[in-house]
Each structure stands twice: as C-alpha cells, then as structure tokens.
Amino acid sequence: MTSARERFWNGFERLAPAPLYYPVSYRRAHRWNAFLFDVMRVLMAPDRHTIDIGAHRGVFSWFYARHSAGVTAFEAHPGNFRFLRRLAGPRIDCRHLALSDTSGTLALRVALRDGRELSESGSIVGAPAAGDAAAADGSSVYSVECRPLDSFEFPDTGFIKIDVEGAEPAVVRGARETIARHRPNLMIEIQANAIGEDAMRGLIESIRDEGYDCLFFYRRRLVGWEHFDLARHQTEPFARGDMLSFANNFVFLPADR
C-alpha cells in the first residue's frame, strides 16, 4: 500500500507544469546529495554539450541544461519519455531509444511493485525477446529501438552521464568513437550486483586504458579508484541499505587535461 506522501508525489509528477516540477524535484534531490550536484556542475562546461543517457524524467537533464551549451537526453521507457518530452523544454533534445553497441530492437524490462511500474528500474539486460508483453516474473516489457551512441553526431561534448541499470558496458562499447573524439568527462553508474565484479572492473579498466583517471563517490567525497574495495564500498552498504555509502557512481576524467 502506498503512503500519503507517495500518493502526493505521484500526483505532483502527473499534474505539475515544468516550471514547478523540475525546480521542486531538483531541490528534493539536491537536499539528499548536494555534493553530487556540485561535482556534476564542475564536470560540465557552459560552452560544451552534455549527453544524458538514461534520463528518466529529466531532473538531471534540466540541471544540465542550466550549466552547459545544450543537452541530448536518451530515455528508453515509453512513459518516462512522454513525460520528459512534455516538460523538458527547447534546450533538451529528447531521444526515445535505448543505447547499446548494436542497432535493432530490444526488450526493456521494467520491474513492478504493488502493481506499479518502477520506471527507474528499466533495463535491457536479461530481458526476454522483443515483442513479449510480460516477463515470467510479471515485469512489464516494452520493445524499444536500440542504437550505438557512435551512430549520432554531436556538438563539442564536455560531459556524458550514463545510468542504464546494468547495460553500461554495452553503452560504453557503442560510444568509443564519441568518447575518443570529444574527450568528455564521464559519470557512470556501475554496480557489481548488476553486471558482476569482473565486468565492473573490466569496464573501469577499459576506460582507464583510454587515458582516463577514475574516481568514485563515497560518503559525499571523491576517492581514487586505487582505494576501491568491493565489500566496503558496495556489497556491505547495499546490504544494510546505506545508500550514501554505496559507491556506484564513478567519475572519469581525461588524464591529458
């Protein structure tokens, strides 16, 4: 059963106009983790473009548009995309598709709780074949277009954020040329419980091999990758529900800048 607070915010999301929804939602997110937003602001440049991969309903994209030359926001979930397109505004170019290392059609699986979609949980990882109406566990499933980031042309890009619920390795493989061309700062959500420890470490090392330094968020500070310990920084905090100590956001900075 949903609480009165949850019902209020669900109604607010459906009814609030953009000039109200985004500032209020931003303030809620900023109150929870101001340091994250402070770092993202530094990672952007006012004269360079930003790419938001896994934009959800656009709170980060709205923030990015205020601190960069423009934003391209990719969102695969149909409901999230309709919301994003309705409220985003002219400085955010909204694209309804998933990103990966291939082109075609894939299935997006979205978990349910009490019969309601958890729209932030949508993932193309482990989804049944495209075209299925539902997974065996009752999750919603949508057929979505999929393309590599490298199939697009972008203005000079200074920052890319990736949050795609376990599909990060495929997204990065499909973005190699874009990253090499623009040398942007990167922020990527990477969780061993979603992709496995070997895949997590392999992804991070592959980006470092391209001339990037790696840092991760831990308790409202940035820590060097060499200090990362899976048990301390992911497994144990996740088990106790300590999400401020759960180090799943990684920042990559070009070492030549």
SEDREN-261488 format. One record per residue (C-alpha): residue number from 1; x, y, z. Coordinates in pm, whole numbers. Example, Ala and Ser with C-alpha at 12.3 -4.5 7.8 and 13.67 -1.06 7.14 Angstrom:
2
NODE num      x      y      z
NODE   1   1230   -450    780
NODE   2   1367   -106    714
This chain:
257
NODE num      x      y      z
NODE   1      0      0      0
NODE   2    136    342    -92
NODE   3    173    609    174
NODE   4      8    950    165
NODE   5    348   1100     85
NODE   6    395    866   -212
NODE   7     43    943   -339
NODE   8    113   1315   -314
NODE   9    434   1293   -516
NODE  10    275   1061   -771
NODE  11      2   1319   -825
NODE  12    255   1600   -834
NODE  13    451   1425  -1110
NODE  14    136   1381  -1319
NODE  15     -4   1731  -1279
NODE  16    277   1979  -1214
NODE  17    390   2202  -1504
NODE  18    760   2207  -1592
NODE  19    833   2545  -1423
NODE  20    718   2387  -1097
NODE  21    806   2019  -1137
NODE  22   1176   2049  -1219
NODE  23   1279   2309   -957
NODE  24   1092   2123   -683
NODE  25   1226   1782   -787
NODE  26   1577   1924   -816
NODE  27   1559   2069   -465
NODE  28   1446   1732   -328
NODE  29   1736   1554   -498
NODE  30   1985   1827   -403
NODE  31   1879   1807    -37
NODE  32   1958   1433    -38
NODE  33   2301   1467   -201
NODE  34   2416   1823   -271
NODE  35   2772   1705   -325
NODE  36   2668   1500   -629
NODE  37   2518   1805   -797
NODE  38   2817   2021   -703
NODE  39   3051   1774   -873
NODE  40   2833   1740  -1182
NODE  41   2830   2117  -1220
NODE  42   3211   2117  -1222
NODE  43   3218   1833  -1475
NODE  44   3017   2040  -1725
NODE  45   3131   2338  -1930
NODE  46   2895   2623  -2026
NODE  47   3024   2625  -2384
NODE  48   3013   2246  -2440
NODE  49   2731   1995  -2492
NODE  50   2610   1736  -2238
NODE  51   2468   1388  -2313
NODE  52   2234   1228  -2059
NODE  53   2198    853  -2119
NODE  54   1917    712  -1907
NODE  55   1749   1046  -1847
NODE  56   1445    903  -1663
NODE  57   1208   1201  -1621
NODE  58   1465   1468  -1682
NODE  59   1563   1621  -1348
NODE  60   1933   1578  -1424
NODE  61   1877   1691  -1785
NODE  62   1705   2006  -1657
NODE  63   2003   2071  -1429
NODE  64   2249   2001  -1712
NODE  65   2070   2243  -1945
NODE  66   2133   2524  -1695
NODE  67   2509   2464  -1692
NODE  68   2604   2353  -2046
NODE  69   2551   2464  -2403
NODE  70   2274   2210  -2463
NODE  71   2163   1858  -2372
NODE  72   2076   1543  -2563
NODE  73   1869   1316  -2338
NODE  74   1818    946  -2419
NODE  75   1535    759  -2248
NODE  76   1401    416  -2345
NODE  77   1096    382  -2115
NODE  78    787    500  -2308
NODE  79    617    660  -2008
NODE  80    931    837  -1893
NODE  81    995    961  -2245
NODE  82    644   1106  -2282
NODE  83    691   1284  -1950
NODE  84   1037   1408  -2050
NODE  85    926   1533  -2393
NODE  86    626   1713  -2242
NODE  87    826   1904  -1981
NODE  88   1187   1923  -2100
NODE  89   1185   2248  -2298
NODE  90   1373   2364  -2608
NODE  91   1730   2327  -2474
NODE  92   1692   1950  -2424
NODE  93   1684   1727  -2733
NODE  94   1485   1419  -2624
NODE  95   1551   1085  -2798
NODE  96   1324    784  -2738
NODE  97   1556    485  -2766
NODE  98   1798    263  -2578
NODE  99   2171    284  -2635
NODE 100   2395    -21  -2671
NODE 101   2669   -149  -2901
NODE 102   2426   -272  -3170
NODE 103   2134   -139  -3373
NODE 104   1793   -301  -3381
NODE 105   1504   -368  -3144
NODE 106   1546   -489  -2788
NODE 107   1317   -560  -2496
NODE 108   1310   -324  -2198
NODE 109   1213   -493  -1873
NODE 110   1057   -277  -1600
NODE 111   1003   -417  -1250
NODE 112    672   -383  -1066
NODE 113    596   -310   -701
NODE 114    239   -341   -575
NODE 115    125   -345   -937
NODE 116    300    -17  -1017
NODE 117    597     15  -1251
NODE 118    929    120  -1100
NODE 119   1011    333  -1402
NODE 120   1366    400  -1284
NODE 121   1440     24  -1296
NODE 122   1405    -26  -1672
NODE 123   1684   -238  -1818
NODE 124   1760   -416  -2143
NODE 125   1978   -664  -1953
NODE 126   1822  -1006  -1904
NODE 127   1503   -903  -2083
NODE 128   1303  -1161  -2285
NODE 129   1283  -1138  -2660
NODE 130   1149   -815  -2800
NODE 131    776   -823  -2858
NODE 132    683  -1016  -2543
NODE 133    412   -845  -2337
NODE 134    542   -953  -1998
NODE 135    824  -1140  -1835
NODE 136    775  -1457  -1634
NODE 137    814  -1261  -1309
NODE 138    535  -1021  -1405
NODE 139    759   -733  -1506
NODE 140    641   -504  -1783
NODE 141    828   -547  -2110
NODE 142    849   -295  -2395
NODE 143   1005   -327  -2739
NODE 144   1241    -34  -2792
NODE 145   1471     85  -3067
NODE 146   1839     45  -2989
NODE 147   2142    221  -3144
NODE 148   2506    290  -3053
NODE 149   2589    642  -2939
NODE 150   2852    648  -3215
NODE 151   2574    644  -3476
NODE 152   2490   1005  -3382
NODE 153   2672   1331  -3443
NODE 154   2702   1576  -3152
NODE 155   2838   1926  -3100
NODE 156   3158   1957  -2896
NODE 157   3068   1749  -2589
NODE 158   3215   1803  -2245
NODE 159   3016   1565  -2023
NODE 160   2836   1232  -2059
NODE 161   2628   1074  -1782
NODE 162   2533    704  -1812
NODE 163   2277    534  -1585
NODE 164   2123    236  -1762
NODE 165   2066    -31  -1496
NODE 166   2334   -281  -1595
NODE 167   2373   -205  -1965
NODE 168   2671     26  -1906
NODE 169   2938   -200  -2068
NODE 170   2741   -221  -2394
NODE 171   2669    154  -2393
NODE 172   3038    235  -2349
NODE 173   3139    -10  -2623
NODE 174   2898    170  -2854
NODE 175   3035    512  -2755
NODE 176   3410    458  -2804
NODE 177   3441    685  -3107
NODE 178   3237    964  -2946
NODE 179   3447    947  -2630
NODE 180   3773    943  -2827
NODE 181   3664   1236  -3045
NODE 182   3537   1469  -2771
NODE 183   3731   1351  -2463
NODE 184   3442   1441  -2231
NODE 185   3425   1398  -1857
NODE 186   3217   1090  -1776
NODE 187   2995    988  -1486
NODE 188   2876    627  -1499
NODE 189   2667    428  -1253
NODE 190   2835     85  -1222
NODE 191   2721   -184   -979
NODE 192   2877   -527   -934
NODE 193   2540   -666   -820
NODE 194   2402   -574  -1163
NODE 195   2683   -676  -1400
NODE 196   2921   -884  -1187
NODE 197   3254   -787  -1033
NODE 198   3465   -897  -1331
NODE 199   3254   -696  -1576
NODE 200   3260   -394  -1346
NODE 201   3637   -398  -1311
NODE 202   3680   -472  -1681
NODE 203   3466   -174  -1779
NODE 204   3653     63  -1549
NODE 205   3993    -59  -1664
NODE 206   3891    -33  -2030
NODE 207   3809    337  -1981
NODE 208   4130    395  -1787
NODE 209   4318    235  -2075
NODE 210   4181    515  -2296
NODE 211   4367    773  -2087
NODE 212   4115    845  -1813
NODE 213   4161    877  -1438
NODE 214   3886    717  -1227
NODE 215   3728    837   -903
NODE 216   3418    724   -718
NODE 217   3166    891   -488
NODE 218   3182    769   -129
NODE 219   3008    945    161
NODE 220   2993   1280    -17
NODE 221   3354   1282   -129
NODE 222   3552   1160   -429
NODE 223   3801    878   -378
NODE 224   4062    740   -619
NODE 225   3989    407   -790
NODE 226   4300    253   -633
NODE 227   4122    266   -296
NODE 228   3808     84   -414
NODE 229   3712   -226   -216
NODE 230   3401   -410   -335
NODE 231   3287   -530      8
NODE 232   3339   -196    182
NODE 233   3211     29    -94
NODE 234   2927   -172   -250
NODE 235   2834   -511   -101
NODE 236   2813   -413    267
NODE 237   2647    -69    226
NODE 238   2388   -218    -12
NODE 239   2309   -498    234
NODE 240   2239   -252    517
NODE 241   2056      0    297
NODE 242   2318    271    343
NODE 243   2287    434      2
NODE 244   2508    734     82
NODE 245   2795    490    142
NODE 246   2701    277   -160
NODE 247   2970    372   -414
NODE 248   2807    312   -752
NODE 249   2878    644   -928
NODE 250   3218    662  -1097
NODE 251   3375    973  -1248
NODE 252   3627    952  -1532
NODE 253   3848   1249  -1615
NODE 254   4077   1274  -1919
NODE 255   4431   1243  -1785
NODE 256   4562   1477  -2054
NODE 257   4361   1777  -1930
